[in-house]
Amino acid sequence: QVVPSPSSASGVLPLTLSFGPSTTVSDLTYFAERGCVVPLLSALDPPRLKTLGARMLADYAKMSARRAAVAGNRRILEFLCRTMLEDPLGPQYLHLHGSSRHSTRGSSNGSDAVGECDLQTWESSETGPGWPAREYAVETVRSLTATEESDSHLMNCPGLLRTLALAARGGPFATVRSPSPSSDPANPANSSDGGEGGGTQTQTLGAASPKARLHACIAVMNLSCGKSNKVEIASVPEILAAMRDVMAGRGYPPRARSPDNGKAMDEARLKAVTCVKNLSNADANDAALLGTPGLVEALGRVALDASSNNEDGTGMANAGAAATATTNACLALMNLSISKSNKHRVFRTPGVMDALMAVITRTCPDPSSSSSGSSAGNTGNTSANDEARVKACSALSNLAIGYDNKIPMFAYPGFVDSILRVIDADDGEARTKACSILWSFAAEMKNQ
């Protein structure tokens, strides 16, 4: 229905649109094609209509010829942000934390839940985890980032980066109550009332699906490719915290290991580590990256998990993606260890040395094999494994140059043996880097 609004001071009659329960995507497209996208978006109030609108925009964003126009419309970007931030619970379930309902609306802490409810309410909420509009909205932004022409519009949209960070982490969040497990009466700590299996437990759950989280990670990764965007992106703490959480696999429930959702989680980890690698290419970002608690540890975690050939179930099922994730994690650590002031800090980060040692060991050619290209611990793409080994050795070489690292690195359990193995089995750049590490050690008299 089209209703002419009262005449404005300019003499132009703005349109007021209204849509009923039988509205389809085609109906919305009809008005959008006739220049009525702004009043159209204003009329999308019920969750079902917002879903149709978000789907329409997702379709538009997939058209390369339309992306710049979509990204350049401020009202469209505002609608996408509002949809991604839509409270998964109604106001009757809202439990306010401080003065802000949500982190992207004024708080710097992206972990606050917007409300509290029971499990049934959470699962049945119209805008909860099953609401497709949120996923469509994130997918739209992801598609818009596929062209550099959209970058200036997206980077200048207030709150968009923080909204993407929230989606990447799985938000918006809610505190959800559910019955405590009844099989553990010996541990009353599982129940909030201390009863034997008759109480409740609470957990913070996110409304964004694993696929929506992947879309958000890809969007941020694409934006981080732009040279002029790197410093601005790294200046948003929520972005760095989100990439850290995704790399560490936080917030993914066990069901995310199903074939489809498990693949989305692995891909999201790859995109997150690639984003951090892109950001680490700018020296000006070192302080922000190193200053994000747990981010460097998460890089080591990705390198360790992705190079494991999924032997313990913590790695990535796709060998190609695993090799790329390993390489990018090692490359980020290599970049962060270039500056003299960073070397000891990176070396002392828990898990980094073990991860880099694992990479060079697992990807090292097997001397007993007739094929010089076969790796002892990873059967994935040989060239990708070679690159990961080179980047890991490069990172270790950077660390070994550090004056405060020469003695503790030389004494690190198993490190010299792993370097000697590379020298013995490799015949390329990794071997050269390994030799440079021994040269650095030999420069310290206490190691001689």
C-alpha positions as CSV (number, residue, x, y, z in Angstrom):
1,Q,0.0,0.0,0.0
2,V,1.3,3.5,-0.9
3,V,0.1,6.4,1.2
4,P,1.1,10.0,0.2
5,S,2.4,11.8,3.3
6,P,1.4,15.4,4.0
7,S,3.2,17.9,1.9
8,S,6.6,19.0,3.2
9,A,8.1,22.4,3.1
10,S,9.9,21.6,-0.1
11,G,6.6,20.8,-1.8
12,V,7.6,17.1,-2.4
13,L,5.3,14.4,-1.3
14,P,7.3,11.7,0.5
15,L,5.9,8.2,0.3
16,T,4.8,6.1,3.2
17,L,4.7,2.4,2.3
18,S,3.1,-0.4,4.2
19,F,3.3,-4.1,3.6
20,G,1.0,-7.0,4.7
21,P,1.6,-10.6,5.6
22,S,1.5,-11.7,2.0
23,T,4.4,-9.5,0.9
24,T,7.1,-11.2,-1.1
25,V,10.7,-10.3,-2.0
26,S,9.4,-9.5,-5.5
27,D,7.0,-7.0,-4.1
28,L,9.9,-5.2,-2.3
29,T,12.1,-5.4,-5.3
30,Y,9.3,-3.7,-7.4
31,F,9.5,-0.6,-5.1
32,A,13.3,-0.7,-4.7
33,E,13.7,-0.6,-8.5
34,R,11.6,2.6,-8.6
35,G,13.7,4.5,-6.2
36,C,11.7,3.9,-3.1
37,V,14.3,2.0,-1.1
38,V,14.4,4.5,1.8
39,P,10.6,4.5,2.5
40,L,10.6,0.7,1.9
41,L,13.2,0.0,4.6
42,S,11.4,2.3,7.0
43,A,8.2,0.2,6.5
44,L,9.9,-3.1,7.4
45,D,9.0,-3.5,11.0
46,P,7.9,-7.1,11.7
47,P,10.7,-9.7,11.8
48,R,9.3,-11.4,8.7
49,L,9.4,-8.2,6.6
50,K,12.9,-7.4,7.8
51,T,13.9,-10.9,6.7
52,L,12.5,-10.2,3.2
53,G,14.2,-6.8,3.1
54,A,17.6,-8.2,4.1
55,R,17.3,-11.0,1.6
56,M,16.5,-8.4,-1.2
57,L,19.6,-6.4,-0.2
58,A,21.7,-9.6,-0.2
59,D,20.6,-10.3,-3.7
60,Y,21.4,-6.8,-4.8
61,A,24.9,-6.9,-3.2
62,K,25.8,-10.1,-5.2
63,M,25.5,-8.0,-8.4
64,S,28.9,-6.5,-9.0
65,A,27.3,-3.6,-10.9
66,R,25.1,-2.7,-7.9
67,R,27.5,-3.0,-5.0
68,A,28.9,0.5,-5.0
69,A,25.4,2.0,-5.2
70,V,24.2,-0.2,-2.3
71,A,27.2,0.6,-0.2
72,G,26.8,4.3,-0.9
73,N,23.3,4.4,0.5
74,R,23.6,5.4,4.2
75,R,20.0,4.3,5.0
76,I,20.8,0.8,3.6
77,L,23.9,0.4,5.8
78,E,21.9,1.7,8.8
79,F,19.2,-0.9,8.2
80,L,21.8,-3.7,7.9
81,C,23.5,-2.6,11.2
82,R,20.1,-2.5,13.0
83,T,19.2,-5.9,11.7
84,M,22.5,-7.4,12.8
85,L,22.0,-5.8,16.3
86,E,18.4,-6.7,16.7
87,D,17.7,-7.8,20.2
88,P,17.2,-11.6,20.2
89,L,14.7,-11.2,23.0
90,G,11.7,-8.9,23.5
91,P,11.8,-6.0,26.0
92,Q,9.9,-8.1,28.5
93,Y,13.0,-10.3,28.9
94,L,15.5,-7.5,28.9
95,H,17.9,-7.5,31.8
96,L,19.9,-4.2,31.7
97,H,23.6,-4.2,32.5
98,G,24.6,-0.7,33.5
99,S,23.4,2.1,31.3
100,S,23.9,0.4,27.9
101,R,21.8,-2.2,26.3
102,H,24.5,-3.4,24.1
103,S,28.2,-3.0,23.6
104,T,28.0,-1.5,20.2
105,R,25.7,1.1,21.5
106,G,28.0,2.6,24.0
107,S,30.0,0.0,25.9
108,S,33.5,-1.2,25.0
109,N,32.9,-4.7,26.3
110,G,31.5,-6.9,23.6
111,S,30.6,-9.8,25.9
112,D,27.6,-8.2,27.7
113,A,24.3,-10.1,27.2
114,V,21.3,-8.0,26.2
115,G,18.8,-10.1,28.1
116,E,18.0,-13.2,30.1
117,C,15.5,-15.9,29.4
118,D,14.9,-19.6,29.6
119,L,16.0,-22.0,26.8
120,Q,12.5,-22.4,25.3
121,T,12.1,-18.7,25.0
122,W,15.5,-18.3,23.4
123,E,14.9,-21.0,20.8
124,S,11.4,-19.8,19.9
125,S,12.3,-16.1,19.7
126,E,11.4,-14.6,16.3
127,T,14.7,-12.7,16.2
128,G,16.7,-15.4,18.0
129,P,19.2,-17.9,16.7
130,G,16.8,-19.1,13.9
131,W,16.1,-15.6,12.5
132,P,17.5,-15.6,8.9
133,A,17.5,-11.8,8.5
134,R,20.6,-11.4,10.6
135,E,22.5,-13.8,8.4
136,Y,21.3,-12.1,5.3
137,A,22.4,-8.7,6.6
138,V,25.9,-9.9,7.4
139,E,26.1,-11.6,4.0
140,T,25.1,-8.4,2.3
141,V,28.0,-6.5,4.0
142,R,30.3,-9.4,3.1
143,S,29.3,-9.1,-0.6
144,L,29.8,-5.3,-0.5
145,T,33.4,-5.7,0.6
146,A,34.2,-7.7,-2.5
147,T,34.9,-4.4,-4.4
148,E,37.3,-1.7,-3.2
149,E,34.8,0.9,-4.4
150,S,32.7,0.2,-1.4
151,D,35.5,0.5,1.1
152,S,35.2,4.3,1.8
153,H,31.4,4.0,2.3
154,L,31.7,1.0,4.7
155,M,34.7,2.4,6.6
156,N,32.8,5.7,7.1
157,C,29.6,4.1,8.3
158,P,29.4,4.7,12.1
159,G,29.5,1.6,14.2
160,L,29.7,-0.9,11.2
161,L,33.1,-2.3,12.2
162,R,32.0,-2.9,15.8
163,T,28.8,-4.5,14.5
164,L,30.8,-6.8,12.3
165,A,33.0,-7.6,15.4
166,L,29.9,-8.5,17.4
167,A,28.6,-10.8,14.6
168,A,32.0,-12.4,14.2
169,R,31.9,-13.3,17.9
170,G,28.4,-14.7,17.5
171,G,26.3,-11.9,19.0
172,P,24.0,-10.4,20.0
173,F,24.1,-12.4,23.2
174,A,21.7,-13.4,25.9
175,T,21.9,-15.2,29.2
176,V,20.0,-18.4,28.8
177,R,18.7,-20.6,31.7
178,S,18.3,-24.3,31.2
179,P,17.9,-27.3,33.5
180,S,21.1,-28.5,35.1
181,P,22.3,-32.0,34.2
182,S,20.6,-34.5,36.4
183,S,23.4,-37.1,36.1
184,D,25.8,-35.3,38.4
185,P,24.3,-35.1,41.9
186,A,27.8,-35.2,43.4
187,N,28.6,-31.8,42.0
188,P,25.9,-29.3,43.2
189,A,27.9,-26.5,41.8
190,N,26.3,-27.2,38.4
191,S,23.0,-26.0,39.8
192,S,22.4,-22.4,40.8
193,D,20.2,-23.5,43.7
194,G,22.6,-26.1,44.9
195,G,20.1,-28.9,44.4
196,E,20.8,-32.4,43.2
197,G,20.0,-32.1,39.5
198,G,16.8,-30.1,40.1
199,G,18.3,-26.6,39.6
200,T,19.2,-24.5,36.6
201,Q,22.3,-23.5,34.9
202,T,23.0,-20.3,32.9
203,Q,25.1,-19.8,29.8
204,T,25.7,-16.9,27.4
205,L,24.5,-17.8,23.9
206,G,24.9,-15.9,20.7
207,A,22.1,-15.3,18.1
208,A,24.4,-15.3,15.1
209,S,24.8,-18.6,13.3
210,P,28.2,-20.1,12.4
211,K,27.6,-19.1,8.8
212,A,26.8,-15.5,9.8
213,R,30.0,-15.4,11.9
214,L,31.9,-16.6,8.8
215,H,30.4,-13.8,6.7
216,A,31.5,-11.2,9.3
217,C,35.0,-12.6,9.3
218,I,35.2,-12.5,5.5
219,A,33.9,-8.9,5.5
220,V,36.5,-7.7,8.0
221,M,39.2,-9.7,6.2
222,N,38.3,-8.1,2.8
223,L,38.4,-4.6,4.4
224,S,41.8,-5.3,5.9
225,C,43.2,-5.8,2.5
226,G,43.0,-2.1,1.8
227,K,46.2,-0.4,2.6
228,S,44.5,2.7,3.9
229,N,42.1,0.6,6.1
230,K,44.6,-1.4,8.1
231,V,45.4,1.2,10.8
232,E,41.8,2.2,11.3
233,I,40.6,-1.4,11.6
234,A,43.3,-2.2,14.1
235,S,42.3,0.8,16.2
236,V,38.9,-0.8,16.9
237,P,39.5,-3.1,20.0
238,E,36.3,-5.0,19.4
239,I,37.6,-6.2,15.9
240,L,40.9,-7.5,17.4
241,A,39.1,-9.2,20.2
242,A,36.6,-10.8,17.8
243,M,39.4,-12.1,15.5
244,R,41.1,-13.5,18.6
245,D,38.0,-15.3,19.8
246,V,37.3,-16.8,16.3
247,M,40.9,-18.0,16.0
248,A,40.7,-19.6,19.4
249,G,37.4,-21.3,18.4
250,R,35.5,-19.6,21.2
251,G,31.7,-19.5,21.3
252,Y,31.1,-22.4,19.0
253,P,28.8,-25.0,20.6
254,P,29.5,-28.7,20.1
255,R,26.8,-28.9,17.4
256,A,29.0,-26.6,15.3
257,R,31.1,-29.6,14.5
258,S,28.4,-30.9,12.3
259,P,29.5,-31.1,8.6
260,D,28.1,-27.8,7.5
261,N,28.7,-25.7,10.7
262,G,32.0,-27.3,11.3
263,K,33.2,-26.2,7.9
264,A,31.9,-22.7,8.6
265,M,33.9,-22.6,11.8
266,D,37.1,-23.8,10.1
267,E,36.7,-21.3,7.4
268,A,36.0,-18.5,9.9
269,R,39.3,-19.3,11.7
270,L,41.1,-19.1,8.4
271,K,39.6,-15.8,7.6
272,A,40.3,-14.4,11.0
273,V,44.0,-15.4,11.0
274,T,44.2,-14.0,7.5
275,C,42.8,-10.7,8.7
276,V,45.3,-10.5,11.5
277,K,48.1,-11.3,9.0
278,N,46.9,-8.4,6.8
279,L,46.8,-6.0,9.8
280,S,50.3,-7.1,10.9
281,N,51.7,-5.9,7.5
282,A,51.4,-2.4,8.9
283,D,54.1,-1.6,11.4
284,A,51.9,1.0,13.1
285,N,49.6,-1.8,14.2
286,D,52.2,-3.7,16.3
287,A,51.2,-2.0,19.6
288,A,47.4,-2.7,19.0
289,L,47.9,-6.3,18.0
290,L,50.4,-7.1,20.8
291,G,48.3,-5.2,23.3
292,T,45.2,-7.3,22.7
293,P,45.1,-9.9,25.4
294,G,45.4,-13.4,24.1
295,L,45.7,-12.5,20.4
296,V,49.3,-13.6,19.9
297,E,48.5,-16.8,21.8
298,A,45.6,-17.4,19.4
299,L,47.9,-17.1,16.5
300,G,50.0,-19.8,18.0
301,R,46.9,-21.9,18.6
302,V,45.9,-21.7,15.0
303,A,49.4,-22.6,13.8
304,L,49.4,-25.6,16.2
305,D,45.9,-26.8,15.4
306,A,46.0,-26.3,11.6
307,S,49.3,-28.1,11.2
308,S,48.2,-31.1,13.2
309,N,46.6,-32.8,10.2
310,N,43.4,-33.0,12.3
311,E,44.9,-36.0,14.1
312,D,43.3,-35.0,17.5
313,G,40.1,-33.5,16.1
314,T,41.2,-29.9,16.9
315,G,42.6,-29.2,13.4
316,M,40.9,-28.3,10.1
317,A,39.3,-31.0,8.0
318,N,40.3,-29.3,4.7
319,A,44.0,-29.8,4.2
320,G,44.3,-26.8,1.9
321,A,42.6,-24.4,4.3
322,A,44.7,-25.8,7.1
323,A,48.0,-25.2,5.3
324,T,46.9,-21.7,4.4
325,A,45.9,-21.0,8.0
326,T,49.2,-22.3,9.2
327,T,51.2,-20.1,6.8
328,N,49.2,-17.0,7.6
329,A,49.6,-17.5,11.4
330,C,53.3,-18.0,11.0
331,L,53.5,-14.9,8.7
332,A,51.7,-12.8,11.3
333,L,54.1,-14.0,14.0
334,M,57.0,-13.2,11.6
335,N,55.7,-9.7,11.1
336,L,55.2,-9.0,14.7
337,S,58.7,-10.3,15.6
338,I,60.5,-7.9,13.2
339,S,60.7,-4.9,15.5
340,K,63.5,-5.1,18.0
341,S,61.2,-4.1,20.9
342,N,58.8,-6.9,20.1
343,K,61.1,-9.9,19.9
344,H,61.3,-10.8,23.5
345,R,57.6,-10.2,24.1
346,V,56.6,-12.5,21.3
347,F,59.1,-15.2,22.4
348,R,57.7,-15.1,25.9
349,T,54.1,-15.5,24.8
350,P,52.9,-18.9,26.0
351,G,52.5,-21.4,23.2
352,V,54.3,-19.5,20.4
353,M,57.6,-21.4,20.5
354,D,55.8,-24.8,20.8
355,A,53.6,-23.8,17.8
356,L,56.4,-22.7,15.6
357,M,58.4,-25.8,16.5
358,A,55.4,-28.0,15.7
359,V,55.0,-26.4,12.3
360,I,58.6,-26.9,11.2
361,T,58.6,-30.4,12.5
362,R,55.3,-31.5,11.0
363,T,55.9,-29.9,7.6
364,C,59.6,-31.0,7.3
365,P,60.4,-33.4,4.5
366,D,60.9,-37.0,5.6
367,P,64.5,-37.9,4.9
368,S,63.6,-41.6,4.7
369,S,61.1,-40.9,1.9
370,S,62.1,-41.3,-1.7
371,S,60.1,-38.2,-2.6
372,S,61.9,-35.1,-1.4
373,G,58.6,-33.3,-1.2
374,S,56.8,-35.5,1.2
375,S,56.3,-34.2,4.7
376,A,56.6,-36.3,7.8
377,G,53.6,-35.0,9.6
378,N,51.3,-33.4,7.1
379,T,50.0,-34.9,3.9
380,G,48.4,-31.7,2.6
381,N,49.6,-29.6,-0.3
382,T,53.4,-29.8,-0.5
383,S,54.1,-26.3,-1.7
384,A,51.8,-24.9,1.0
385,N,53.6,-26.9,3.6
386,D,56.9,-25.6,2.3
387,E,55.7,-22.0,2.6
388,A,54.4,-22.6,6.1
389,R,57.8,-24.0,7.1
390,V,59.6,-21.1,5.6
391,K,57.4,-18.6,7.4
392,A,57.8,-20.4,10.7
393,C,61.6,-20.5,10.3
394,S,61.6,-16.8,9.4
395,A,59.7,-16.0,12.6
396,L,62.1,-18.1,14.6
397,S,65.0,-16.4,12.9
398,N,63.6,-13.0,13.8
399,L,63.2,-14.1,17.4
400,A,66.7,-15.5,17.6
401,I,68.2,-12.1,16.6
402,G,66.8,-10.6,19.8
403,Y,69.6,-10.1,22.4
404,D,67.4,-11.2,25.3
405,N,66.3,-14.3,23.4
406,K,69.6,-15.9,22.4
407,I,70.2,-17.9,25.6
408,P,66.7,-18.9,26.5
409,M,65.9,-19.9,22.9
410,F,69.0,-22.0,22.7
411,A,68.1,-23.8,25.9
412,Y,64.4,-24.2,24.9
413,P,63.7,-28.0,25.1
414,G,63.8,-29.7,21.7
415,F,64.3,-26.4,19.7
416,V,67.9,-27.0,18.5
417,D,67.0,-30.6,17.5
418,S,64.1,-29.3,15.4
419,I,66.3,-26.8,13.7
420,L,68.9,-29.4,12.9
421,R,66.2,-31.6,11.4
422,V,65.2,-28.8,9.0
423,I,68.9,-28.3,8.1
424,D,69.2,-32.0,7.5
425,A,66.0,-32.6,5.5
426,D,65.3,-29.3,3.7
427,D,67.2,-28.0,0.7
428,G,65.5,-24.6,0.2
429,E,64.9,-21.3,2.0
430,A,63.8,-22.9,5.3
431,R,67.3,-24.5,5.5
432,T,68.9,-21.0,5.1
433,K,66.7,-19.6,7.8
434,A,67.5,-22.5,10.1
435,C,71.2,-21.9,9.6
436,S,70.8,-18.2,10.4
437,I,69.2,-19.2,13.7
438,L,72.3,-21.2,14.6
439,W,74.5,-18.3,13.6
440,S,72.5,-16.0,15.9
441,F,73.0,-18.5,18.8
442,A,76.7,-18.8,18.1
443,A,77.1,-15.0,18.4
444,E,76.3,-15.4,22.1
445,M,79.5,-16.5,24.0
446,K,77.5,-18.3,26.6
447,N,76.0,-20.6,23.9
448,Q,79.4,-21.4,22.4
